[in-house]
Amino acid sequence: MAIEWTERLSIGNEILDLDHKEMFGLAGDIECAIKAMDHSALDQAFKQLRDCMGRHFLNEELFAHALNIPFAEHHLDHQNILAGIDLVRREIRGNVEEKIFIVEHYTKLLQIWMLKNNIEHDMLMKPMLQTRQYDFKIEGVFAGI
């Protein structure tokens, strides 16, 4: 069962919270595509998640720099998860049935990573973000949904 975003996971900014909601939803789409054994939907869901994460990670970095929040370790964590998604997408291309175990377990690990990243890294920005309006924006940030 997919992990769902809740208000408890809010980090205090509309754009970043919407990004998180979208990522959790896309992880759920991946889970549905696995259950349906729909190769096309699975590849599309991974692509959408990868694109959403790339945009979101850039947004977080821009917010962190604007608020003078150290970001090097968080950036490295982001690069690692993007590389993992790219690797899984290459591995399963055309071979989902043979690698279903990998895909199912990677999807669970991905959901756990998203939750852990939110709690351990993103929440560190919350005190600074709460000093601003919830709809606070900065130059260069792209809102998804």
CORJO-V36456 format. One record per pair of residues at least 12 apart in sequence whose C-alpha atoms are under 6 Angstrom apart, sorted by the first residue. I is the first residue (numbers start at 1). J is the second residue. Records with the same first field share a line. If there is no record, write none. Layout:
# CORJO-V36456
I: J ; J
This chain:
# CORJO-V36456
2: 28
4: 24
5: 21
11: 123 ; 126
12: 126 ; 129 ; 130 ; 134
13: 134
14: 134 ; 135
15: 143
19: 56
26: 49
30: 42 ; 45
59: 141
